[in-house]
Amino acid sequence: MSYVDGFVLPVPESEWEEYVKSAELAAKVWMEHGALSYVEARADDVPDGELTSFPLAVKREEGDIIVFSFVTYASREDRDRVMKKVMEDPRLQAGMQNMPAYMKRLIYGGFEVFIER
């Protein structure tokens, strides 16, 4: 079964274009190192919730755009191999050292796929 890394984060509208550029580079790097797919999606229908919701989870602030993204791999072992290469890739090193403040509200995790069609 395949493996998925999932991410949800808020991006201030004022930083949207810069985020898109960073995401395009990240997609290139992940794919070059062996990811099966790389997806970035902008929120279009994400209602506020009273107990839980994407806006609550990322502590959305006025003007934030919520992004949901995921990367797929052949297996957990493959993900660990790809992720090691991605984290060591010099193209991403500068960006990782100058992470925008909103990245502190990033939610992420790895998931073992149990149904896949």
C-alpha positions, 0 to 999 in steps of 0.5 A: 500500500502507498503512503501519504504525507498531508499538510494543512496551513494558513497563508496570508493573502499578502504572501500568496504569490511567494507561497505559490513560487515556493510550492512550485519549487517544492513540487519539483524537488519532491518529484525529482527525489521520487514522490509519486505525486505532489498536490497543493490545493487552495480552500474553496469550501471550508466552513467555520466550525464550532468545535472543529474545522480547518479554519479552527485547526490552523487558527486562521486569521483575517486574510488567511488562505487555507492550503491543503496539500499532500504528497504520495509515495510507494511506501513508508520506507520510500517516503522516509528515503525521499524525505531525507533527500528532500530535507538535504536538497540545497534548493530548499535549505534557504527557504527552510531557514527563513520560514514565514511565521505562519508556518508555525500553524502548519499541521502535518502528518504521515498516513498509511493508506488502507483503501486505494482505488 
